[in-house]
Each structure stands twice: as structure tokens, then as C-alpha cells.
């Protein structure tokens, strides 16, 4: 996705054989900018725990990917409204579920975030 972002003038998001979104990388990313994206690097993160974050009214999407580092951490991306207000509740929830949080970052949307927002699943699903 990073290559598409850097090298393409126009990108199509295709889900199950149908184009669900079309535009320049910046246009597509601006569409999902209405929500904040919180990236949480963590250990002991069960998929059930991540999916349970969907019960928060401010959370619109959740996706887990493996960390690019050769460790036992995973990266959780949470799309939320009012991210700075809901972040303490999300972290408290994860700590109660015995998740070890190693890093938290607010990030600008990527084309992968656009894909998640448009399809409701990560690229690897």
C-alpha cells in the first residue's frame, strides 16, 4: 500500500471484486480523516479483546496486524471519534485484559486505513 500511496495518481479500493472507492491517495485518505486513528503496539493481545473494543460507541473500526519488528508484539489500529478523549478508556480496558502496551501513537490515515474503513477488514483477512 505504501508504494501505491507514493507512486500512484489514482487508486481503486476493490473488495470482493467490486470497486468500493476510487480517487487520488490524498482524496481517499481525507475521506477517513473524520476519525482519529490510534495505533497501539502490544503483547498478549487476543483477537477477542481487540474485537471487544467495537463495543465502545466512539470506535468505528479495529484491525490487528503483526509488528514489523521481530518481536512477539502486534499492532492494533483503532479508528475512533474524539481519540484523545477515549484513549484513556481504551488503554484501561486493554490493561484490565492483561495486554502489555509497548507503544501508543496517533497516526495520519494510510491507504490501509482507507481499505479498512471501506471494507471493514484488514488486508490480510
C-alpha positions, 0 to 999 in steps of 0.5 A: 500500500505504501508504494501505491500511496507514493507512486500512484495518481489514482487508486481503486479500493476493490473488495470482493471484486467490486470497486468500493472507492476510487480517487487520488491517495490524498482524496481517499485518505481525507475521506477517513480523516473524520476519525482519529486513528490510534495505533497501539503496539502490544503483547498478549493481545487476543483477537477477542479483546481487540474485537471487544473494543467495537463495543465502545460507541466512539470506535468505528473500526479495529484491525490487528496486524503483526509488528514489523519488528521481530518481536512477539508484539502486534499492532492494533489500529483503532479508528475512533471519534474524539481519540484523545478523549477515549484513549484513556478508556481504551488503554484501561480496558486493554490493561484490565485484559492483561495486554502489555502496551509497548507503544501508543501513537496517533497516526495520519490515515494510510491507504490501509486505513482507507481499505479498512474503513471501506471494507471493514477488514484488514488486508490480510483477512 
